[in-house]
Amino acid sequence: MFSYDIWNALRSMRRNPILTSLMVAAIAVGIGVSISMLSVYHIMASNPIPHKSDQLFRVTLDSWGPLRPYDDSDPMKTPIQITYREATALMRTGEASRQSAMFETGLVVEPDSPDLIPFETRARAAFSDFFYLFDVPFLYGGPWDKLADDEAAQVVVLTPAINNKLFGGRDSVGEKILMSGRTFTVTGVIDRWEPMPRYYDTRNGPFQLVNEIFIPFTLTPRMELWSHASSSNWKAEKIQNHAEWLNSEAVWIQYWAELKSDLEVQAYQDHLDNYAREQKKVGRFQRPINNRIFNVTDWLDYREVVPNEVKVLVALGFLFLVVCLLSSVALLLTKFDGRSMEVSLRRALGASRSALLGQHLMEVMVIGFVGGLLGIGLTQLCLLAIEAMISQAPEYMLRMDWQMIAAAVVIAIVTSVIAGLFPAWRSCVTDPAEALKTQ
């Protein structure tokens, strides 16, 4: 019976190809616009590391000045970054099982090949724990060890793009690279890794490309590395050299820790509060103690990674889908009214209203299914257009996953059936005797 209903629906669709095409087009356009907006929201609001998002914590310390809070709109908000002094102190105590201070900087790569000119790379200075914290996959080799952190060794981890550029994509572990006048040894090449959003550094943009190279954080004073992100300071300090900047009250370091249980979370929170109390004794941390740690999902909410404008666009996208469905209702009324003679004859021959209603709705479902498939193609085109307007975004950032593909088809079918209920019902409740009399 099911296959007969589908065959009947396809036959009916072929009888009115223009009306059918218009309905399919209306549904496809509505799905394309609404699902593209929903896909953007889905990507922005997704959990980038679901298997351990409740174990990774962003650390914030309220080292701000006493005269005003960090954020005037919310006195309870803490600076989203910490000072170099706090970063080195927390790394030295090592209270978490894994932890890493980090920041974004830049280095000039000086290739050996005469075919390549020197170029600047976006580098991330971090500790070796960075790669274990965030489950960074490796294509060749691996992270540097903790001894390299302690000795501020000149070692580097590359991304596939830089490895392809410098070494043609081969295993480059052990190779030497000249960067900013210093020779670095390659310890590893990471595999494709682009968490979206880029939760570990929302300050430099949650939808930016991953940094091209990674070097030890402890090289910061030796190489006089500066942050390429914004920094802020509550204190008017006269900073004349790099050492003074490292000792200043400027906040520019991101800090993450791995805490595997509630007991570890509480112990780490106590550790931060005790650290703040010790700093108060030397005249720092003059505000009330307000140190906070956030797991991944809480941090993304705190940073408002998904702006309200995106939520508004999703709502507008589905309003547009409603408008397209209203157009489909008008087309279905025209289509089903044109078949009143056929429906009346079938009723007169004994067909039940429920059977006819089911066949009408089956036709609507098929139209919705076809519209949904075309809508998936339009969604991909919309996402490609949006991606082209976003600078520094990974090539595959805006792609439909299986959840969005399934959602597109389901939404198309369900909304089409809802839109077709009234036209189908209206066609089936017509009195056959009266309809036949008028023919």
Secondary structure, 3 states (H helix, E strand, C coil): CHHHHHHHHHHHHHHCHHHHHHHHHHHHHHHHHHHHHHHHHHHHHCCCCCCCCCCEEEEECCCCCCCCCCCCCCCCCCCCCECHHHHHHHHHHCCCCEEEEEEEEEEEEECCCCCCCCEEEEEEEECCHHHHHCCCCEEEECCCCHHHHHHCCCEEEECHHHHHHHHCCCCCCCCEEEECCEEEEEEEEECCCCCCCCHHHCCCCCCCCCCCEEEEHHHHHHHCCCCCCCCECCCCCCCCCHHHHHCCCCECEEEEEECCCHHHHHHHHHHHHHHHHHHHHCCCCCCCCCCEEEEHHHHHHHCCCCCHHHHHHHHHHHHHHHHHHHHHHHHHHHHHHCCHHHHHHHHHCCCCHHHHHHHHHHHHHHHHHHHHHHHHHHHHHHHHHHHHHCCCCCCCCCCCCHHHHHHHHHHHHHHHHHHHHHHHHHHHCCCHHHHHHCC
